[in-house]
Amino acid sequence: MRIEAVADQPDVILLTWQGTQHRLERVHSNSGAERFEELSTGLVWILIPGKAMLLSTSQGRALANECHL
């Protein structure tokens, strides 16, 4: 997995997962966690202090958990 910031788009990250690059956009989160989503694939990247998680809403499961940055 690889995460890249997009210099001129602070609300977008590029996430490479299993050889495919995905463009995730920041969405508001009531919890205060940073949350990015790609609606077309159902990928969700959640960043909280100390770890991050990659979820699939289309599969209804975590793809990667306990990701330390």
C-alpha positions as CSV (number, residue, x, y, z in Angstrom):
1,M,0.0,0.0,0.0
2,R,1.2,3.5,-0.8
3,I,-0.4,6.9,0.1
4,E,0.5,10.1,-1.7
5,A,-0.7,13.6,-1.2
6,V,-1.7,15.7,-4.2
7,A,0.2,19.0,-3.9
8,D,-2.4,21.3,-5.3
9,Q,-5.4,19.4,-4.0
10,P,-5.3,19.1,-0.2
11,D,-8.5,17.2,0.0
12,V,-7.3,14.4,-2.3
13,I,-5.0,11.5,-1.7
14,L,-3.7,8.8,-4.1
15,L,-3.8,5.4,-2.6
16,T,-2.2,2.4,-4.4
17,W,-3.7,-0.9,-3.3
18,Q,-2.9,-4.2,-4.9
19,G,-1.2,-2.5,-7.9
20,T,-4.1,-0.2,-8.7
21,Q,-4.0,3.6,-8.0
22,H,-7.2,5.1,-6.5
23,R,-8.1,8.7,-6.0
24,L,-9.8,9.3,-2.7
25,E,-11.5,12.6,-1.7
26,R,-11.8,13.9,1.8
27,V,-15.3,13.7,3.4
28,H,-16.5,15.3,6.6
29,S,-16.4,13.1,9.7
30,N,-18.2,13.9,12.9
31,S,-15.7,11.9,14.9
32,G,-12.8,14.2,13.9
33,A,-11.0,11.4,12.1
34,E,-9.6,12.1,8.7
35,R,-11.7,10.2,6.2
36,F,-11.2,9.8,2.4
37,E,-13.5,7.9,0.0
38,E,-13.6,6.8,-3.6
39,L,-17.3,6.3,-4.3
40,S,-16.9,4.3,-7.5
41,T,-15.0,1.5,-5.7
42,G,-16.3,1.8,-2.1
43,L,-12.8,2.3,-0.7
44,V,-12.6,4.3,2.5
45,W,-9.3,5.4,4.2
46,I,-9.7,6.5,7.8
47,L,-6.8,8.1,9.7
48,I,-6.8,8.5,13.5
49,P,-3.9,9.4,15.7
50,G,-1.5,6.4,15.7
51,K,-3.0,4.3,13.0
52,A,-5.1,4.1,9.8
53,M,-7.5,1.7,8.2
54,L,-8.5,0.8,4.7
55,L,-12.1,-0.3,4.4
56,S,-14.3,-1.6,1.6
57,T,-17.9,-0.5,1.8
58,S,-18.8,-2.6,-1.3
59,Q,-17.4,-5.8,0.4
60,G,-18.4,-4.7,3.9
61,R,-15.0,-5.5,5.5
62,A,-11.6,-4.1,6.5
63,L,-8.9,-4.6,3.8
64,A,-6.1,-3.3,6.0
65,N,-6.1,-2.5,9.7
66,E,-3.5,-1.3,12.2
67,C,-1.6,0.6,9.4
68,H,1.0,2.7,11.2
69,L,2.3,5.8,9.5
